Amino acid sequence: MEFLEVIIQTVLAFFTILFVTRLLGRQQISQLTLYEYINGITFGSIAANLATDLNQKTYQHLVGLVLFGALTGLVSYISLKNRPFRKVVEGEPILAIHEGKLLEQNLNKARYSVDELNELLRKKDCFNINDVQYGILEINGDLSIIKKPEKDNVKIEDLAITKPKGDGIATELIIGGQIIYENLQKKNLKGKDLLKILKNYNVKEVSEVMYCTIDTNGNFYVDTYHDNLQEKVDFSEDNENV
C-alpha cells in the first residue's frame, strides 16, 4: 500500500513541477542565476518530499509546491516590470576586465579568482587577458568579452592596416518601456531628444520600446514589443519543414 502511494505521489510531483516550470517560462532552464539556483533547489526539495514523505498528507506538499511556484512567478513578473527590483533580486553584470587590465575589486565583489576568470576566457577562445577590451561577468556566471579590434578574429596588425575604432559597450537607454535617465544624461541627451530619435523608428511612445541602446559611435538600436514578423517560423520538434 505504501509502495503504491509513493508511486502515485512521485507521478504527481513530476507532472506538477513540470507544469509549474512550463508556466514560469524558459528562463528557468536557459540560464541559471543565483535566484534561479535557489529556486531549483527549493523546487527539488519540495517535490522530493511530495514524492516520498508518507508522514504528511499529500495535499500539504502539493500546496507548498504550487504556492512556491506562484511566488516565483510573481517575483519574476515584478522583476520584468521594475528594473531596480530586478537588480536587487538577480544582481547585475560586473565589469571584470577593462582595456586588458583586471579590475580586482570587481572580481572580489563577484567572488571570482583569476584562475576561474582565465577558465572562462579560454572557453571564449581567448588565452591572453591583454587581448580583451571589455570583459563582463554576467548574472548567470558566464563571461562576455569584446576583444581589442586588432585581436578580434583576423588580426588587423597582421594585415598592416589602420586600426579601426571599436564600437565599445552600448549604453542602455530604455529597458522594458522605462527610460534610464542616468544613462541618458551621460550621453548628453534629453527625453525630447530621445523621442525624436524614436520617431525615426516609427515609435510614438516610450512604452512601445522593449530595449534601446546607443553605442560609442552614436548608433542606436531600438527593439519594440511588436516585432511584426512577416513570416512565422515554427521551431517545434514535430515540424518537419524546419
Phi and psi restraints in degrees (value plus and minus 20) as a CYANA .aco file:
   2 GLU   PHI     -84.7   -44.7
   2 GLU   PSI     -57.7   -17.7
   3 PHE   PHI     -81.3   -41.3
   3 PHE   PSI     -62.7   -22.7
   4 LEU   PHI     -85.9   -45.9
   4 LEU   PSI     -58.1   -18.1
   5 GLU   PHI     -85.4   -45.4
   5 GLU   PSI     -58.9   -18.9
   6 VAL   PHI     -83.0   -43.0
   6 VAL   PSI     -62.0   -22.0
   7 ILE   PHI     -81.1   -41.1
   7 ILE   PSI     -66.5   -26.5
   8 ILE   PHI     -82.7   -42.7
   8 ILE   PSI     -64.6   -24.6
   9 GLN   PHI     -87.4   -47.4
   9 GLN   PSI     -55.3   -15.3
  10 THR   PHI     -85.5   -45.5
  10 THR   PSI     -65.8   -25.8
  11 VAL   PHI     -81.4   -41.4
  11 VAL   PSI     -61.8   -21.8
  12 LEU   PHI     -83.8   -43.8
  12 LEU   PSI     -62.6   -22.6
  13 ALA   PHI     -84.4   -44.4
  13 ALA   PSI     -62.5   -22.5
  14 PHE   PHI     -80.9   -40.9
  14 PHE   PSI     -71.8   -31.8
  15 PHE   PHI     -93.2   -53.2
  15 PHE   PSI     -47.8    -7.8
  16 THR   PHI     -87.7   -47.7
  16 THR   PSI     -68.3   -28.3
  17 ILE   PHI     -89.0   -49.0
  17 ILE   PSI     -51.3   -11.3
  18 LEU   PHI     -85.2   -45.2
  18 LEU   PSI     -63.0   -23.0
  19 PHE   PHI     -88.0   -48.0
  19 PHE   PSI     -64.7   -24.7
  20 VAL   PHI     -83.9   -43.9
  20 VAL   PSI     -63.1   -23.1
  21 THR   PHI     -84.0   -44.0
  21 THR   PSI     -57.6   -17.6
  22 ARG   PHI     -83.9   -43.9
  22 ARG   PSI     -58.2   -18.2
  23 LEU   PHI     -88.0   -48.0
  23 LEU   PSI     -54.7   -14.7
  24 LEU   PHI     -92.7   -52.7
  24 LEU   PSI     -38.6     1.4
  25 GLY   PHI      83.2   123.2
  25 GLY   PSI     150.7   190.7
  26 ARG   PHI     -94.7   -54.7
  26 ARG   PSI     -32.7     7.3
  27 GLN   PHI     -80.5   -40.5
  27 GLN   PSI     -50.7   -10.7
  28 GLN   PHI     -84.2   -44.2
  28 GLN   PSI     -44.2    -4.2
  29 ILE   PHI    -134.0   -94.0
  29 ILE   PSI     -36.6     3.4
  30 SER   PHI    -100.6   -60.6
  30 SER   PSI     -49.5    -9.5
  31 GLN   PHI    -169.5  -129.5
  31 GLN   PSI     134.4   174.4
  32 LEU   PHI    -144.1  -104.1
  32 LEU   PSI      75.9   115.9
  33 THR   PHI    -104.4   -64.4
  33 THR   PSI     154.4   194.4
  34 LEU   PHI     -79.3   -39.3
  34 LEU   PSI     -62.5   -22.5
  35 TYR   PHI     -81.1   -41.1
  35 TYR   PSI     -63.8   -23.8
  36 GLU   PHI     -93.5   -53.5
  36 GLU   PSI     -49.8    -9.8
  37 TYR   PHI     -83.3   -43.3
  37 TYR   PSI     -64.2   -24.2
  38 ILE   PHI     -84.4   -44.4
  38 ILE   PSI     -61.5   -21.5
  39 ASN   PHI     -80.3   -40.3
  39 ASN   PSI     -62.3   -22.3
  40 GLY   PHI     -81.9   -41.9
  40 GLY   PSI     -63.2   -23.2
  41 ILE   PHI     -82.6   -42.6
  41 ILE   PSI     -64.9   -24.9
  42 THR   PHI     -87.3   -47.3
  42 THR   PSI     -62.7   -22.7
  43 PHE   PHI     -77.0   -37.0
  43 PHE   PSI     -67.0   -27.0
  44 GLY   PHI     -82.5   -42.5
  44 GLY   PSI     -60.0   -20.0
  45 SER   PHI     -85.7   -45.7
  45 SER   PSI     -67.1   -27.1
  46 ILE   PHI     -84.3   -44.3
  46 ILE   PSI     -61.9   -21.9
  47 ALA   PHI     -85.2   -45.2
  47 ALA   PSI     -57.6   -17.6
  48 ALA   PHI     -84.1   -44.1
  48 ALA   PSI     -62.2   -22.2
  49 ASN   PHI     -85.2   -45.2
  49 ASN   PSI     -59.1   -19.1
  50 LEU   PHI     -82.1   -42.1
  50 LEU   PSI     -54.8   -14.8
  51 ALA   PHI     -98.7   -58.7
  51 ALA   PSI     -53.8   -13.8
  52 THR   PHI    -142.3  -102.3
  52 THR   PSI     -34.7     5.3
  53 ASP   PHI    -101.3   -61.3
  53 ASP   PSI      93.5   133.5
  54 LEU   PHI    -120.2   -80.2
  54 LEU   PSI     -22.2    17.8
  55 ASN   PHI    -102.6   -62.6
  55 ASN   PSI     -41.9    -1.9
  56 GLN   PHI    -136.8   -96.8
  56 GLN   PSI     140.4   180.4
  57 LYS   PHI     -90.5   -50.5
  57 LYS   PSI     126.8   166.8
  58 THR   PHI     -79.6   -39.6
  58 THR   PSI     -59.5   -19.5
  59 TYR   PHI     -84.5   -44.5
  59 TYR   PSI     -45.2    -5.2
  60 GLN   PHI     -85.4   -45.4
  60 GLN   PSI     -66.5   -26.5
  61 HIS   PHI     -87.9   -47.9
  61 HIS   PSI     -58.0   -18.0
  62 LEU   PHI     -83.9   -43.9
  62 LEU   PSI     -62.7   -22.7
  63 VAL   PHI     -82.6   -42.6
  63 VAL   PSI     -61.9   -21.9
  64 GLY   PHI     -82.4   -42.4
  64 GLY   PSI     -61.7   -21.7
  65 LEU   PHI     -86.2   -46.2
  65 LEU   PSI     -66.0   -26.0
  66 VAL   PHI     -86.2   -46.2
  66 VAL   PSI     -60.7   -20.7
  67 LEU   PHI     -84.3   -44.3
  67 LEU   PSI     -61.8   -21.8
  68 PHE   PHI     -85.3   -45.3
  68 PHE   PSI     -58.3   -18.3
  69 GLY   PHI     -83.7   -43.7
  69 GLY   PSI     -60.0   -20.0
  70 ALA   PHI     -85.3   -45.3
  70 ALA   PSI     -61.6   -21.6
  71 LEU   PHI     -84.5   -44.5
  71 LEU   PSI     -59.7   -19.7
  72 THR   PHI     -82.6   -42.6
  72 THR   PSI     -62.9   -22.9
  73 GLY   PHI     -83.7   -43.7
  73 GLY   PSI     -58.4   -18.4
  74 LEU   PHI     -85.0   -45.0
  74 LEU   PSI     -65.5   -25.5
  75 VAL   PHI     -83.3   -43.3
  75 VAL   PSI     -60.1   -20.1
  76 SER   PHI     -83.8   -43.8
  76 SER   PSI     -58.5   -18.5
  77 TYR   PHI     -87.2   -47.2
  77 TYR   PSI     -65.0   -25.0
  78 ILE   PHI     -84.2   -44.2
  78 ILE   PSI     -59.1   -19.1
  79 SER   PHI     -82.6   -42.6
  79 SER   PSI     -56.4   -16.4
  80 LEU   PHI     -87.1   -47.1
  80 LEU   PSI     -54.3   -14.3
  81 LYS   PHI    -112.0   -72.0
  81 LYS   PSI     -41.4    -1.4
  82 ASN   PHI    -147.6  -107.6
  82 ASN   PSI      87.8   127.8
  83 ARG   PHI     -85.4   -45.4
  83 ARG   PSI     -64.8   -24.8
  84 PRO   PHI     -78.3   -38.3
  84 PRO   PSI     -60.3   -20.3
  85 PHE   PHI     -84.9   -44.9
  85 PHE   PSI     -59.9   -19.9
  86 ARG   PHI     -83.1   -43.1
  86 ARG   PSI     -58.4   -18.4
  87 LYS   PHI     -85.5   -45.5
  87 LYS   PSI     -54.5   -14.5
  88 VAL   PHI     -91.2   -51.2
  88 VAL   PSI     -63.6   -23.6
  89 VAL   PHI     -96.3   -56.3
  89 VAL   PSI     -67.0   -27.0
  90 GLU   PHI    -122.4   -82.4
  90 GLU   PSI     -34.7     5.3
  91 GLY   PHI      65.7   105.7
  91 GLY   PSI    -191.0  -151.0
  92 GLU   PHI    -165.8  -125.8
  92 GLU   PSI     138.8   178.8
  93 PRO   PHI     -80.0   -40.0
  93 PRO   PSI     130.2   170.2
  94 ILE   PHI    -144.8  -104.8
  94 ILE   PSI     109.5   149.5
  95 LEU   PHI     -94.7   -54.7
  95 LEU   PSI      97.5   137.5
  96 ALA   PHI    -125.3   -85.3
  96 ALA   PSI     -48.0    -8.0
  97 ILE   PHI    -152.4  -112.4
  97 ILE   PSI     113.2   153.2
  98 HIS   PHI    -156.2  -116.2
  98 HIS   PSI      96.5   136.5
  99 GLU   PHI      32.9    72.9
  99 GLU   PSI      24.1    64.1
 100 GLY   PHI      58.3    98.3
 100 GLY   PSI     -14.3    25.7
 101 LYS   PHI    -133.5   -93.5
 101 LYS   PSI     115.7   155.7
 102 LEU   PHI     -95.1   -55.1
 102 LEU   PSI     117.7   157.7
 103 LEU   PHI    -119.4   -79.4
 103 LEU   PSI      71.4   111.4
 104 GLU   PHI     -80.4   -40.4
 104 GLU   PSI     -60.0   -20.0
 105 GLN   PHI     -83.3   -43.3
 105 GLN   PSI     -60.1   -20.1
 106 ASN   PHI     -89.2   -49.2
 106 ASN   PSI     -55.7   -15.7
 107 LEU   PHI     -83.6   -43.6
 107 LEU   PSI     -63.0   -23.0
 108 ASN   PHI     -84.5   -44.5
 108 ASN   PSI     -57.4   -17.4
 109 LYS   PHI     -83.1   -43.1
 109 LYS   PSI     -56.1   -16.1
 110 ALA   PHI    -107.9   -67.9
 110 ALA   PSI     -21.8    18.2
 111 ARG   PHI      40.2    80.2
 111 ARG   PSI      23.6    63.6
 112 TYR   PHI    -133.8   -93.8
 112 TYR   PSI     118.4   158.4
 113 SER   PHI    -113.4   -73.4
 113 SER   PSI     146.6   186.6
 114 VAL   PHI     -83.6   -43.6
 114 VAL   PSI     -57.3   -17.3
 115 ASP   PHI     -81.8   -41.8
 115 ASP   PSI     -62.3   -22.3
 116 GLU   PHI     -86.5   -46.5
 116 GLU   PSI     -58.0   -18.0
 117 LEU   PHI     -86.1   -46.1
 117 LEU   PSI     -61.2   -21.2
 118 ASN   PHI     -83.8   -43.8
 118 ASN   PSI     -55.8   -15.8
 119 GLU   PHI     -83.4   -43.4
 119 GLU   PSI     -62.9   -22.9
 120 LEU   PHI     -85.7   -45.7
 120 LEU   PSI     -56.5   -16.5
 121 LEU   PHI     -84.9   -44.9
 121 LEU   PSI     -61.4   -21.4
 122 ARG   PHI     -83.6   -43.6
 122 ARG   PSI     -52.0   -12.0
 123 LYS   PHI     -87.7   -47.7
 123 LYS   PSI     -40.6    -0.6
 124 LYS   PHI    -116.1   -76.1
 124 LYS   PSI      -4.7    35.3
 125 ASP   PHI      40.0    80.0
 125 ASP   PSI      16.6    56.6
 126 CYS   PHI    -145.7  -105.7
 126 CYS   PSI     103.2   143.2
 127 PHE   PHI    -135.8   -95.8
 127 PHE   PSI      -9.9    30.1
 128 ASN   PHI    -162.3  -122.3
 128 ASN   PSI      98.4   138.4
 129 ILE   PHI     -79.7   -39.7
 129 ILE   PSI     -51.5   -11.5
 130 ASN   PHI     -87.8   -47.8
 130 ASN   PSI     -34.4     5.6
 131 ASP   PHI    -101.6   -61.6
 131 ASP   PSI     -29.0    11.0
 132 VAL   PHI    -116.1   -76.1
 132 VAL   PSI     108.5   148.5
 133 GLN   PHI    -103.9   -63.9
 133 GLN   PSI     -67.6   -27.6
 134 TYR   PHI    -156.3  -116.3
 134 TYR   PSI     115.1   155.1
 135 GLY   PHI    -147.9  -107.9
 135 GLY   PSI     100.7   140.7
 136 ILE   PHI    -139.7   -99.7
 136 ILE   PSI     104.8   144.8
 137 LEU   PHI    -103.7   -63.7
 137 LEU   PSI      95.6   135.6
 138 GLU   PHI     -98.7   -58.7
 138 GLU   PSI     147.0   187.0
 139 ILE   PHI     -89.3   -49.3
 139 ILE   PSI     -37.3     2.7
 140 ASN   PHI    -114.0   -74.0
 140 ASN   PSI     -11.3    28.7
 141 GLY   PHI      70.8   110.8
 141 GLY   PSI     -25.1    14.9
 142 ASP   PHI    -101.3   -61.3
 142 ASP   PSI     144.7   184.7
 143 LEU   PHI    -138.7   -98.7
 143 LEU   PSI     105.4   145.4
 144 SER   PHI    -126.4   -86.4
 144 SER   PSI     115.1   155.1
 145 ILE   PHI    -150.1  -110.1
 145 ILE   PSI     130.0   170.0
 146 ILE   PHI    -140.7  -100.7
 146 ILE   PSI      95.2   135.2
 147 LYS   PHI     -95.5   -55.5
 147 LYS   PSI     137.1   177.1
 148 LYS   PHI     -81.5   -41.5
 148 LYS   PSI     124.5   164.5
 149 PRO   PHI     -71.5   -31.5
 149 PRO   PSI     -59.8   -19.8
 150 GLU   PHI     -97.7   -57.7
 150 GLU   PSI     -26.5    13.5
 151 LYS   PHI    -130.6   -90.6
 151 LYS   PSI     -22.7    17.3
 152 ASP   PHI    -106.5   -66.5
 152 ASP   PSI     100.1   140.1
 153 ASN   PHI      32.1    72.1
 153 ASN   PSI    -139.1   -99.1
 154 VAL   PHI     -88.4   -48.4
 154 VAL   PSI     103.4   143.4
 155 LYS   PHI     -95.1   -55.1
 155 LYS   PSI     107.1   147.1
 156 ILE   PHI     -82.8   -42.8
 156 ILE   PSI     -56.2   -16.2
 157 GLU   PHI     -84.7   -44.7
 157 GLU   PSI     -49.5    -9.5
 158 ASP   PHI     -94.0   -54.0
 158 ASP   PSI     -46.0    -6.0
 159 LEU   PHI    -108.3   -68.3
 159 LEU   PSI     -26.7    13.3
 160 ALA   PHI      36.2    76.2
 160 ALA   PSI      24.7    64.7
 161 ILE   PHI    -140.2  -100.2
 161 ILE   PSI     147.9   187.9
 162 THR   PHI     -83.9   -43.9
 162 THR   PSI     116.5   156.5
 163 LYS   PHI     -87.2   -47.2
 163 LYS   PSI     103.0   143.0
 164 PRO   PHI     -98.8   -58.8
 164 PRO   PSI     140.9   180.9
 165 LYS   PHI    -101.9   -61.9
 165 LYS   PSI     106.7   146.7
 166 GLY   PHI     -93.6   -53.6
 166 GLY   PSI     139.5   179.5
 167 ASP   PHI     -94.5   -54.5
 167 ASP   PSI     -42.0    -2.0
 168 GLY   PHI      50.0    90.0
 168 GLY   PSI    -185.2  -145.2
 169 ILE   PHI    -112.8   -72.8
 169 ILE   PSI     108.9   148.9
 170 ALA   PHI     -90.1   -50.1
 170 ALA   PSI     121.2   161.2
 171 THR   PHI    -114.5   -74.5
 171 THR   PSI     108.3   148.3
 172 GLU   PHI     -97.9   -57.9
 172 GLU   PSI     107.0   147.0
 173 LEU   PHI    -128.5   -88.5
 173 LEU   PSI     -53.8   -13.8
 174 ILE   PHI    -157.6  -117.6
 174 ILE   PSI     111.9   151.9
 175 ILE   PHI    -154.5  -114.5
 175 ILE   PSI     102.5   142.5
 176 GLY   PHI      40.1    80.1
 176 GLY   PSI      16.5    56.5
 177 GLY   PHI      58.2    98.2
 177 GLY   PSI     -11.5    28.5
 178 GLN   PHI    -137.4   -97.4
 178 GLN   PSI     110.6   150.6
 179 ILE   PHI     -98.6   -58.6
 179 ILE   PSI     114.3   154.3
 180 ILE   PHI    -114.6   -74.6
 180 ILE   PSI      72.2   112.2
 181 TYR   PHI     -84.6   -44.6
 181 TYR   PSI     -49.9    -9.9
 182 GLU   PHI     -81.4   -41.4
 182 GLU   PSI     -65.3   -25.3
 183 ASN   PHI     -90.5   -50.5
 183 ASN   PSI     -52.8   -12.8
 184 LEU   PHI     -83.0   -43.0
 184 LEU   PSI     -61.3   -21.3
 185 GLN   PHI     -86.7   -46.7
 185 GLN   PSI     -56.6   -16.6
 186 LYS   PHI     -83.5   -43.5
 186 LYS   PSI     -48.9    -8.9
 187 LYS   PHI    -114.5   -74.5
 187 LYS   PSI      -9.7    30.3
 188 ASN   PHI      36.9    76.9
 188 ASN   PSI      19.9    59.9
 189 LEU   PHI    -135.0   -95.0
 189 LEU   PSI     131.3   171.3
 190 LYS   PHI    -132.2   -92.2
 190 LYS   PSI     146.0   186.0
 191 GLY   PHI     -77.9   -37.9
 191 GLY   PSI     -60.4   -20.4
 192 LYS   PHI     -88.5   -48.5
 192 LYS   PSI     -50.3   -10.3
 193 ASP   PHI     -85.6   -45.6
 193 ASP   PSI     -61.5   -21.5
 194 LEU   PHI     -85.5   -45.5
 194 LEU   PSI     -59.6   -19.6
 195 LEU   PHI     -83.9   -43.9
 195 LEU   PSI     -58.0   -18.0
 196 LYS   PHI     -82.9   -42.9
 196 LYS   PSI     -61.5   -21.5
 197 ILE   PHI     -86.3   -46.3
 197 ILE   PSI     -60.4   -20.4
 198 LEU   PHI     -84.7   -44.7
 198 LEU   PSI     -49.2    -9.2
 199 LYS   PHI     -82.3   -42.3
 199 LYS   PSI     -49.0    -9.0
 200 ASN   PHI     -87.4   -47.4
 200 ASN   PSI     -37.8     2.2
 201 TYR   PHI    -125.2   -85.2
 201 TYR   PSI      -1.0    39.0
 202 ASN   PHI      40.2    80.2
 202 ASN   PSI      16.0    56.0
 203 VAL   PHI    -129.5   -89.5
 203 VAL   PSI     104.1   144.1
 204 LYS   PHI    -113.1   -73.1
 204 LYS   PSI     -55.6   -15.6
 205 GLU   PHI    -150.8  -110.8
 205 GLU   PSI     129.1   169.1
 206 VAL   PHI     -81.9   -41.9
 206 VAL   PSI     -51.3   -11.3
 207 SER   PHI     -83.7   -43.7
 207 SER   PSI     -35.6     4.4
 208 GLU   PHI    -100.0   -60.0
 208 GLU   PSI     -34.3     5.7
 209 VAL   PHI    -114.7   -74.7
 209 VAL   PSI     105.1   145.1
 210 MET   PHI    -100.8   -60.8
 210 MET   PSI     -61.6   -21.6
 211 TYR   PHI    -174.3  -134.3
 211 TYR   PSI     114.0   154.0
 212 CYS   PHI    -163.8  -123.8
 212 CYS   PSI     111.4   151.4
 213 THR   PHI    -155.2  -115.2
 213 THR   PSI     145.8   185.8
 214 ILE   PHI    -155.7  -115.7
 214 ILE   PSI     112.8   152.8
 215 ASP   PHI    -112.4   -72.4
 215 ASP   PSI    -199.1  -159.1
 216 THR   PHI     -88.5   -48.5
 216 THR   PSI     -36.2     3.8
 217 ASN   PHI    -113.7   -73.7
 217 ASN   PSI     -16.7    23.3
 218 GLY   PHI      65.3   105.3
 218 GLY   PSI      -8.8    31.2
 219 ASN   PHI    -105.8   -65.8
 219 ASN   PSI     114.5   154.5
 220 PHE   PHI    -118.5   -78.5
 220 PHE   PSI     127.8   167.8
 221 TYR   PHI    -143.3  -103.3
 221 TYR   PSI     103.5   143.5
 222 VAL   PHI    -147.7  -107.7
 222 VAL   PSI     105.3   145.3
 223 ASP   PHI    -145.4  -105.4
 223 ASP   PSI     102.4   142.4
 224 THR   PHI    -116.3   -76.3
 224 THR   PSI     145.1   185.1
 225 TYR   PHI     -85.3   -45.3
 225 TYR   PSI     -56.5   -16.5
 226 HIS   PHI    -115.5   -75.5
 226 HIS   PSI      87.4   127.4
 227 ASP   PHI     -99.6   -59.6
 227 ASP   PSI     -44.0    -4.0
 228 ASN   PHI      31.9    71.9
 228 ASN   PSI      32.0    72.0
 229 LEU   PHI     -88.3   -48.3
 229 LEU   PSI     113.8   153.8
 230 GLN   PHI     -93.7   -53.7
 230 GLN   PSI     -51.3   -11.3
 231 GLU   PHI    -154.3  -114.3
 231 GLU   PSI     104.2   144.2
 232 LYS   PHI    -109.6   -69.6
 232 LYS   PSI     113.8   153.8
 233 VAL   PHI    -133.4   -93.4
 233 VAL   PSI     109.1   149.1
 234 ASP   PHI    -115.4   -75.4
 234 ASP   PSI      96.4   136.4
 235 PHE   PHI    -119.9   -79.9
 235 PHE   PSI      -6.8    33.2
 236 SER   PHI     -86.1   -46.1
 236 SER   PSI     134.8   174.8
 237 GLU   PHI     -86.5   -46.5
 237 GLU   PSI     -45.3    -5.3
 238 ASP   PHI    -109.1   -69.1
 238 ASP   PSI     -12.6    27.4
 239 ASN   PHI    -108.0   -68.0
 239 ASN   PSI      91.9   131.9
 240 GLU   PHI     -97.6   -57.6
 240 GLU   PSI     -33.9     6.1
 241 ASN   PHI    -103.8   -63.8
 241 ASN   PSI     -33.2     6.8
